Amino acid sequence: MLSWNVQGLGGALCRRFKARIRRELHKFQVGSCDLIMLQEHHLDASKLQSYGNMLHGDWRYYWILACGQSENKCGVCMILSDKWMQFVLHSQHVVERRAHYLLLKINDVVYGFLNIYAPNDRAARKGF
């Protein structure tokens, strides 16, 4: 499992280095990484199309669109290896545009995975 604050896949810096970001993500496919949780992707609905499947192979993407004043802040994504899809019980946004969870049931044991991108403003974080 990998949790990565990508600090703006939709930002100018990441657009310039999109190929490098994909190469870095591909490194985690070697071995046993089956779940990738991204935070702060900054992608709105129109930008999600340009990212499509970032990884080689079969993966299921659970994107939560970004939020903020200009729709370009935060956002989370959970990326699950296709081999685990048969075990998914439930997937849901817990906090709109900021938190998402997956429930998997494997051999009668339920596992929960929660991906959160909390506000960095102290007052907003308290409300969150």
Secondary structure, DSSP 8 states (H G I E B T S, - for coil): -EEEE-S-TTSHHHHHTHHHHHHHHHHTTTTT--EEEEE-----HHHHHHH---SSS-EEEEEE--BSTTS-B--EEEEEEGGGGGGEEEEEEEETTTEEEEEEEETTEEEEEEEE---SSHHHHHH-
